[in-house]
């Protein structure tokens, strides 16, 4: 998960890529959408395949394919070629993301599900945090291509190590039949999926626009911008294990609500930031958004995984990442569209503020859903059986 989440390196490279191919922030969002939308759809299929053939083989195949795709970016001749590679990378990444949660939940007892997923999220968050820092240095020394190529040996090494790892103990038998729509529309599943979509939709205004704010508005060089941007994913990495631990002890409801509240507050701070405001305000906003997402996503994912039987853990994990990445894709689209509409009359800063304000409203909508009572018997705050 650490290797896959190093894709955060791309965000610091977006301004350089936009300059190299002559496209703007509104058009460059397809670099994000092409990747996350593809792995959103692939993740669910990968989870279903993991239930059939085992999570380990699916996971390893995704790692090997990722390493090959990353080498291709060094030779991409056009923006269209980059978008094609991002789709291929999305397929490979979907295999990794779709199988990973099942590897965790099949390897730990149910009462430690939150802590297991929290550790997985720690690896994911560490990659998200390190990616912008490494990318900032490499982009300044070479070009935007370095943000992709450096990950090829990383993924190859992780793939080699995964071949030596033992499979989860006590793997459940393959499920009968396919995942039905009625299973996905049950209230605990639909609610957790909807919350994941809303939280990630709101967060992606930061991933798309914060690098442009730090580099184009505040004038930071790429290494400094990468270091500042890493505040959000670093806070996510720290918040994930804490949220998982609280979910195991007290149930997921409290940390889910707290995380969404923190995310909303951080986005409001970013919406208030402009070219003259203190960088500390924007830094605090990045920290609150990242911490809120970390505290939220592990309990919410644990809640979703717990709503499925052991034989469906691959499908549950794939569905969780489908919801998250559909949120990411829609968030990039929403933030890019708001920016494009507002930039003509209000300039870059005004357009960014409007996009962050809309993102805060989306996070607040998620908080409202989390605060709403559940219909029927409420088992949200019981420890897993």
N, C-alpha and C positions, 0 to 999 in steps of 0.2 A: 504494500500500500504506500510505503514511503517512496518507492521508485515511481509508481504511477502518478502520485500526487505532485511530483516535481514539475508537472505541467504548469504550475503557477509561474514558472520561469517565462512562459510565453507572454504574460501580461506586461512585464517591463520591456519586452521586445516589440510590443505593438506599435509604439510611435516610430521606431526605426523601420519596421516593416511597412507601415503606412507611407513613410517618406520614400522608401525604395520602390514601391509599386505605384505611387501617386494616388493613393486612396485616403479618405478621411475617417474620423472616428465612427461615423454612422455605417460606412461600408466595411470597415475592418472588423466589426462585430461578427461577421460571418466566419471569421477564423475561430471564434469561440463557439458559435452556434453549430457550425458544421461538425465540430468534435463532440460537444456535449449531447447534441440531439442524437447522433449516431450511437454513442455508447449508452445513452438512456434506453434506446430500443434494444441494443445488443445485450445489455445487462440482464434484462428479464429472460431473454432466450438462453443466456449463459446460465442463469440460475436454474431454469428448467432442465438444461442439459446436465448440470451438476447433480441434480437429484437422480438422474438416470445413470450416468457413467462415473460419477464421483467428482467432487469439487477440485481435487488436486490436479487431475489432468487438464481440466478446463482452465484453471488458474495458470498453469505452466505454459499452455499454448498461448495465452494472452501475453505473457511476458516475452516469449520468443518472438512473436509477431511484432510487438512494440519495438524491440531492439532493431529489427529490420527496417521498420518504417522510419525510425529516427535517422538512420543513415541517409535516407532519400532526401531529407530536407537540405542537405549540403549541396545538392545538385538541382534543386527545383528552379526552373527557368522563368516562371511566371506566377502571378497571383492565383490564377486558375489551378496551376499545378499544386500550389500550397494548399488550396482548399480541398483538392482531391486527396492529398496526403493526410489532411486532417480527418477526412471521412475514414480512411484506412486506419488511422490511429484510433479513431473512435471505436471501430470494431474490435481492435486488439484490447483497448482499455476496458471495453464492456465485458470482455471475458474475465479480466482481472477483478473488476468491481462487482460483477454479478456473482462470482464464486467465493469471494473473500468472506462475507458475513457467515456463510454456511460453514466454512472452515473453522471459524471461531465458535459458533454456537454448538457445533457437533463435538468440539474438543473440551468444553467446560460444562459443569453441571448447571441446571437452570437457575439456581440461586446466585450464580456468579456470572450470569449472562451480561449484565450491565458492565461489570468490570472487564470482562473479556472484550466486549465491543469497544469499551473505553480505551483499552490498550491498542486495539486496531486503529482507533481514531487518533491516538497519540502518534503512531507512525505516519498516518495520513497527514496530520497537522504539521509534523516535523518536515515532511516533504514540501508542503505548501509554504512553510516559513523559510526554508532554505532556498527554494527555487528562485525567488526574486533577487536574493543577495548574489547568488552565483551568476544569474543571468545578467544582472547589472554590470558585473565585472567583465564577463565574457563579451557582452554586446559592445561595451566601450572599447575593448581590446580588438575585437574582430568585427562581427556584424550580427544582425538579428538571427542568422542561421545557427549561431553558436548555442542559442537557447534551446535548440532541439537536438543538435548532434551530440552534445556532451552526455545526453542520457542513454545513448545506444550502449556503451560499455556497462553502464549501471544496470540496465535491464537485463543484459546478457549475463552479468554476474549473479543477479537475483534468480534468474531462470535456472542457472547451473545449480545454485544452492537448493532450489525448490525440488529438483530431481532427487536430492538426497534426503528430503524430509519424509518422515513416516506419515501415513494417512491418519486422519482422525480415528480415535478408538470408538468402537461401538457405532459405526455408521449405520444409519437406518436403511431398511430395505427400500428399493425403488417404489415410489408411490403408484397406485393404480389410477389409470386415467390421466387426463390432463387437467391443469389448473383451470377451474371454471370461473365464469364471470360472477356467479353467486358467491364464491369464496372471496373474491376481491372486493365485493360491494358490501360485505358485512361491516357494521358500524365501526368496530375497533380498527379494522384494516383501512377502511375508507377515510376515517378521521386522521389516522397517523400519516397516511399517504398525502392527504390534503395539506396537513401542517408542514410536512417536509417540502412540498411544492412551494408553498407560500414563503417559508423561511428562506429557501434558496433563491427564489425569485427576487426577494428583497435584497439579499446579500450580493447578487451579481451586479448591481449598480456600482458597488465598490470595486469588484474585479475588473469591470470594463473601464470605468471613468477615473478611479483614483490615480492610476499611473499618469494619465494626461494632466490631472490636477497638479500632481507633484512635479512633473517635468515641464509641461507647457505653461502652467499658470504660475507656479512658485519658482521655476527656474533651477530645480535641483538637477545635478548630473545623474546619469543612470545608476551608478553605484549607490549614491546617497538616496535616490528615490527607491531603489530596491530595498535598502535597509529600512527606510521608513514604512514602505508598503508591507514589509514582513511582520509588522506589529499585529495585523489582523490574523493571519494564519497561525502565528505563534500563540496568540491568545486562544485560538481555536484548539490548538494542540494541548494547552494547559487545561482548558475548560472541559474537554472530552472525558478524561478519566474522572474528574470530579463529578460531572453529571452522571456518569455510569455508576459510580460508587453510591451516590445519593439515590439513584433509581433502585439499586439492589436493597438499600436499607429502608427507604420510605415510599417507594413506588415512583413512577415516572411523572405524575401530574405536576408536582412542585417544580422540579428542574425544567420541565418543558415550558411552563409559564414564565419562570424567571428568565430563561434564555431568550424567549421572544421579547420580553420587556427590555432586556439589555440591548438586543439588536435594534429595536425601535428607537431607543434613546440615542444610540450611536449614529444611526442614520440621520436623525434630526440635527445632531451636532455637525455632521458633514454638510447638510443642507444649509447650515448657517455660515459655514466657512467660505471665505472669498480670498481675493488676492492680497488683502491687507490684514486679515485676521491672523491671530497667532497660530503658528504651526502646531503648537501644543493642543489647540482645540481640535484640529483635524486628527492629530495623533491619538487623542483620547477617543474620538469617534471611531477610528479604526480599531482600537483596542476593544471598545464596547461591542462593536459589531462582531468581531472575531470571537470574543469571549461568550457572547450570547449564543452564537451559532454552535460553539463547542458544547456549552452546557445543555443546549436544546437537543442536538441531533442524536447523541448516544441514547438517552432515555426514550426518545421517540422511536429510534430504530429498534431498541430492545422491546418496546411495547408492540411494534409491528411483528417482530420475529416471534414473540411469545404468543401471538394470535394464530400461529400455524403449528401443526404437528411436526414432529421430528423429521418425518419423511418429506416434508415440504420446506425445509429450511433454505434450500437453494432458491426455490421460487420466491420465498419471503424476502431473502436478501436481494434478489434481482428486482422485485417489485419496489423495495425500498429505494434502491438506486435509480430505478426508473422515475419515481416521483421526484427525487432530488434533482436529477439531471433535466427532467422536463421543466422544473422550476428554474434551473440555471439557464436553460435555453430561452425560456420565456422572459426571464429577467434581463438577459442581454438584449433581447429584442425590444422589450419595453423601455429600458434605459436608453438604448440607441435611438428609438423612435421619439421619445420625449426630447432628447438632446437635439435631434435633427429639426424638430418643430420649433424649438425655442432659440436655437443658436442664431438665426437670422436677425431677430429683433432684440435679443437680450445678450448676445455675445457668449463666448465660451463659458465664462463663470456663471452667468445667469442660467444657461442651459444645464450646466452640471447641478446647480442648486435645485432646479426644478426636478431633475431626474432623481436626486437623492430624496427629495420630499415625497415624490410618488412612491419610491421604494419604502420609505418609512410608513406610508399609509398601508402598503401591502403587508408589512410586518405587523402593524397594528391589527389588521384584519385577522391574521393568524392568531394573535394574542386573544382576540375576541372569541375565536373558535375554541381555543384552548380553555378559556374561562367558562364556556357554555357547559351546562350539565349534560352528561351522557344519558341517552334514553335507556331504560331498562336497568337491570342490576349493574352496579358500577364496581368493577374489579380493578380499577386503574391503580389503586394504591396498595394492593396486596402483593406480598412477595410471591415470586413464581413457585408453583407447586413442584 
